[in-house]
């Protein structure tokens, strides 16, 4: 199995988890944090695999930091509302 196929399967699993979460009817802080976590994981897979940041560790760490800070800000704002 190629690396891209494996990444695609991971994305499909994360998509299924997102769909199941949306269909569950849950709400509140736990729901929000779970949605943000799944979105962050999907973004990480796309950045590493499809944009090939896994071949440039320095760039990947920078994007990971930016993504983490963005998601932390969104979580803070969501929980404060």
MARLUMTOR-480261 format. One line per 4 residues: number of its first residue (from 0); for each residue y, x, z of N, C-alpha, C, O. Coordinates in nm, 4 decimals. Layout:
NUM) Y/X/Z/Y/X/Z/Y/X/Z/Y/X/Z; ...
END
This chain:
0) -0.1175/0.0849/0.0000/0.0000/0.0000/0.0000/0.1236/0.0894/0.0000/0.1350/0.1813/0.0811; 0.2147/0.0616/-0.0908/0.3343/0.1442/-0.1005/0.4315/0.1107/0.0132/0.4198/0.0079/0.0799; 0.5264/0.2003/0.0323/0.6261/0.1835/0.1379/0.7113/0.0585/0.1137/0.7432/-0.0142/0.2078; 0.7478/0.0338/-0.0114/0.8282/-0.0847/-0.0422/0.7502/-0.2141/-0.0210/0.8065/-0.3138/0.0239
4) 0.6218/-0.2129/-0.0529/0.5396/-0.3313/-0.0289/0.5295/-0.3589/0.1202/0.5380/-0.4738/0.1636; 0.5114/-0.2537/0.1981/0.5044/-0.2681/0.3427/0.6369/-0.3216/0.3979/0.6368/-0.4074/0.4861; 0.7476/-0.2724/0.3475/0.8793/-0.3205/0.3901/0.8978/-0.4671/0.3534/0.9522/-0.5447/0.4319; 0.8530/-0.5046/0.2350/0.8634/-0.6431/0.1923/0.7817/-0.7342/0.2837/0.8273/-0.8426/0.3200
8) 0.6620/-0.6910/0.3209/0.5791/-0.7706/0.4115/0.6447/-0.7854/0.5486/0.6375/-0.8920/0.6098; 0.7079/-0.6797/0.5965/0.7801/-0.6869/0.7238/0.8952/-0.7872/0.7128/0.9167/-0.8679/0.8032; 0.9684/-0.7816/0.6023/1.0779/-0.8771/0.5818/1.0263/-1.0211/0.5761/1.0907/-1.1115/0.6293; 0.9127/-1.0431/0.5134/0.8554/-1.1776/0.5065/0.8142/-1.2259/0.6459/0.8314/-1.3434/0.6783
12) 0.7603/-1.1365/0.7278/0.7232/-1.1736/0.8645/0.8474/-1.2083/0.9463/0.8466/-1.3046/1.0231; 0.9541/-1.1300/0.9300/1.0785/-1.1595/1.0006/1.1397/-1.2904/0.9513/1.1972/-1.3654/1.0302; 1.1278/-1.3179/0.8228/1.1757/-1.4437/0.7674/1.0972/-1.5613/0.8248/1.1556/-1.6643/0.8586; 0.9660/-1.5467/0.8360/0.8827/-1.6527/0.8941/0.9203/-1.6766/1.0401/0.9236/-1.7908/1.0860
16) 0.9484/-1.5691/1.1124/0.9902/-1.5831/1.2524/1.1243/-1.6544/1.2608/1.1433/-1.7398/1.3473; 1.2171/-1.6207/1.1726/1.3478/-1.6874/1.1702/1.3339/-1.8354/1.1384/1.3995/-1.9192/1.2003; 1.2488/-1.8673/1.0422/1.2271/-2.0062/1.0034/1.1637/-2.0852/1.1177/1.2048/-2.1977/1.1461; 1.0646/-2.0267/1.1824/0.9994/-2.0934/1.2957/1.0984/-2.1151/1.4095/1.0969/-2.2195/1.4746
20) 1.1835/-2.0176/1.4331/1.2843/-2.0304/1.5384/1.3827/-2.1421/1.5054/1.4192/-2.2206/1.5929; 1.4254/-2.1496/1.3810/1.5198/-2.2543/1.3399/1.4557/-2.3923/1.3497/1.5221/-2.4889/1.3874; 1.3283/-2.4022/1.3164/1.2587/-2.5305/1.3197/1.2222/-2.5738/1.4612/1.1886/-2.6900/1.4842; 1.2288/-2.4808/1.5557/1.1884/-2.5127/1.6927/1.2868/-2.6036/1.7640/1.2501/-2.6709/1.8603
24) 1.4105/-2.6068/1.7185/1.5101/-2.6919/1.7813/1.5712/-2.6318/1.9069/1.6440/-2.7001/1.9789; 1.5429/-2.5071/1.9336/1.6001/-2.4415/2.0510/1.7499/-2.4216/2.0334/1.8016/-2.4237/1.9217; 1.8176/-2.4025/2.1435/1.9614/-2.3760/2.1410/1.9949/-2.2915/2.2631/1.9114/-2.2723/2.3515; 2.1152/-2.2423/2.2669/2.1601/-2.1676/2.3831/2.1620/-2.0176/2.3606/2.1474/-1.9689/2.2485
28) 2.1804/-1.9461/2.4701/2.1971/-1.8007/2.4643/2.0718/-1.7302/2.4145/2.0810/-1.6363/2.3354; 1.9556/-1.7739/2.4594/1.8308/-1.7118/2.4151/1.8110/-1.7246/2.2657/1.7670/-1.6307/2.1994; 1.8438/-1.8409/2.2133/1.8342/-1.8654/2.0693/1.9284/-1.7721/1.9933/1.8895/-1.7092/1.8948; 2.0521/-1.7644/2.0406/2.1529/-1.6815/1.9741/2.1120/-1.5350/1.9734/2.1219/-1.4680/1.8705
32) 2.0668/-1.4856/2.0859/2.0268/-1.3451/2.0940/1.9039/-1.3168/2.0081/1.8924/-1.2095/1.9488; 1.8135/-1.4119/2.0016/1.6951/-1.3930/1.9173/1.7322/-1.3915/1.7698/1.6800/-1.3099/1.6939; 1.8217/-1.4804/1.7282/1.8671/-1.4832/1.5886/1.9362/-1.3510/1.5531/1.9116/-1.2947/1.4464; 2.0211/-1.3026/1.6410/2.0903/-1.1759/1.6150/1.9917/-1.0588/1.6096/2.0078/-0.9679/1.5282
36) 1.8917/-1.0609/1.6947/1.7916/-0.9546/1.6932/1.7131/-0.9554/1.5625/1.6919/-0.8505/1.5018; 1.6704/-1.0730/1.5197/1.5971/-1.0822/1.3930/1.6846/-1.0379/1.2755/1.6366/-0.9698/1.1849; 1.8115/-1.0759/1.2763/1.9038/-1.0345/1.1697/1.9209/-0.8827/1.1697/1.9241/-0.8201/1.0637; 1.9316/-0.8249/1.2869/1.9453/-0.6797/1.2960/1.8218/-0.6070/1.2457/1.8327/-0.5050/1.1777
40) 1.7042/-0.6593/1.2791/1.5809/-0.5976/1.2308/1.5702/-0.6062/1.0790/1.5291/-0.5103/1.0137; 1.6070/-0.7211/1.0230/1.6042/-0.7354/0.8764/1.7019/-0.6384/0.8103/1.6688/-0.5745/0.7104; 1.8217/-0.6279/0.8665/1.9211/-0.5349/0.8106/1.8705/-0.3916/0.8180/1.8910/-0.3129/0.7256; 1.8046/-0.3580/0.9280/1.7524/-0.2215/0.9458/1.6461/-0.1899/0.8414/1.6452/-0.0806/0.7846
44) 1.5563/-0.2852/0.8157/1.4514/-0.2643/0.7154/1.5131/-0.2475/0.5767/1.4730/-0.1591/0.5010; 1.6094/-0.3313/0.5437/1.6736/-0.3232/0.4125/1.7471/-0.1914/0.3958/1.7348/-0.1258/0.2923; 1.8236/-0.1522/0.4969/1.8980/-0.0267/0.4876/1.8047/0.0934/0.4767/1.8294/0.1842/0.3973; 1.6989/0.0944/0.5551/1.6088/0.2100/0.5555/1.5231/0.2170/0.4298/1.5071/0.3240/0.3710
48) 1.4684/0.1038/0.3889/1.3709/0.1059/0.2803/1.4323/0.0901/0.1422/1.4069/0.1707/0.0526; 1.5125/-0.0127/0.1252/1.5630/-0.0438/-0.0090/1.6841/0.0416/-0.0464/1.7031/0.0741/-0.1636; 1.7654/0.0776/0.0514/1.8788/0.1657/0.0222/1.8448/0.3121/0.0489/1.9294/0.4004/0.0349; 1.7196/0.3361/0.0874/1.6634/0.4710/0.1049/1.7370/0.5546/0.2098/1.7443/0.6769/0.1971
52) 1.7908/0.4907/0.3123/1.8544/0.5677/0.4188/1.7523/0.6431/0.5024/1.7891/0.7341/0.5768; 1.6251/0.6072/0.4918/1.5232/0.6808/0.5652/1.5085/0.8244/0.5145/1.4462/0.9074/0.5807; 1.5648/0.8534/0.3988/1.5620/0.9899/0.3465/1.6856/1.0697/0.3886/1.6942/1.1896/0.3619; 1.7804/1.0039/0.4538/1.9033/1.0690/0.5006/1.9248/1.0317/0.6481/1.9997/0.9388/0.6784
56) 1.8589/1.1041/0.7395/1.8612/1.0661/0.8809/2.0008/1.0561/0.9411/2.0249/0.9693/1.0250; 2.0914/1.1410/0.9012/2.2267/1.1354/0.9539/2.2974/1.0060/0.9175/2.3601/0.9418/1.0017; 2.2863/0.9691/0.7919/2.3460/0.8443/0.7457/2.2796/0.7251/0.8128/2.3462/0.6287/0.8503; 2.1482/0.7324/0.8278/2.0771/0.6212/0.8905/2.1209/0.6035/1.0353/2.1392/0.4903/1.0800
60) 2.1381/0.7122/1.1094/2.1863/0.7012/1.2477/2.3247/0.6396/1.2523/2.3534/0.5585/1.3403; 2.4115/0.6771/1.1582/2.5453/0.6199/1.1529/2.5430/0.4708/1.1251/2.6137/0.3941/1.1905; 2.4620/0.4290/1.0281/2.4501/0.2864/0.9978/2.3850/0.2111/1.1132/2.4233/0.0981/1.1431; 2.2868/0.2733/1.1779/2.2238/0.2094/1.2940/2.3250/0.1880/1.4060/2.3262/0.0829/1.4700
64) 2.4086/0.2866/1.4292/2.5117/0.2741/1.5325/2.6095/0.1623/1.4980/2.6410/0.0788/1.5828; 2.6572/0.1605/1.3749/2.7497/0.0562/1.3318/2.6873/-0.0828/1.3409/2.7520/-0.1776/1.3854; 2.5630/-0.0944/1.2991/2.4929/-0.2220/1.3047/2.4737/-0.2668/1.4493/2.4929/-0.3841/1.4812; 2.4363/-0.1745/1.5360/2.4169/-0.2068/1.6772/2.5475/-0.2520/1.7414/2.5496/-0.3495/1.8166
68) 2.6559/-0.1818/1.7121/2.7853/-0.2205/1.7683/2.8291/-0.3575/1.7178/2.8810/-0.4383/1.7948; 2.8088/-0.3839/1.5896/2.8448/-0.5140/1.5332/2.7645/-0.6263/1.5977/2.8204/-0.7294/1.6351; 2.6353/-0.6069/1.6107/2.5503/-0.7102/1.6710/2.5825/-0.7284/1.8189/2.5779/-0.8404/1.8698; 2.6149/-0.6193/1.8886/2.6529/-0.6303/2.0291/2.7832/-0.7079/2.0436/2.7972/-0.7886/2.1355
72) 2.8779/-0.6843/1.9544/3.0040/-0.7588/1.9562/2.9779/-0.9073/1.9294/3.0318/-0.9934/1.9989; 2.8969/-0.9366/1.8304/2.8656/-1.0759/1.7994/2.7962/-1.1432/1.9167/2.8267/-1.2581/1.9487; 2.7032/-1.0735/1.9813/2.6327/-1.1310/2.0956/2.7305/-1.1568/2.2107/2.7231/-1.2602/2.2770; 2.8208/-1.0635/2.2337/2.9198/-1.0809/2.3401/3.0083/-1.2018/2.3131/3.0341/-1.2822/2.4027
76) 3.0539/-1.2140/2.1911/3.1385/-1.3279/2.1548/3.0623/-1.4602/2.1648/3.1164/-1.5608/2.2105; 2.9374/-1.4586/2.1221/2.8565/-1.5816/2.1278/2.8298/-1.6229/2.2715/2.8338/-1.7416/2.3039; 2.8029/-1.5267/2.3570/2.7739/-1.5589/2.4964/2.9007/-1.5978/2.5739/2.8935/-1.6712/2.6725; 3.0152/-1.5487/2.5293/3.1410/-1.5818/2.5960/3.1884/-1.7211/2.5589/3.2652/-1.7821/2.6332
80) 3.1441/-1.7717/2.4463/3.1911/-1.9046/2.3986/3.1261/-2.0178/2.4749/3.1541/-2.1346/2.4479
END
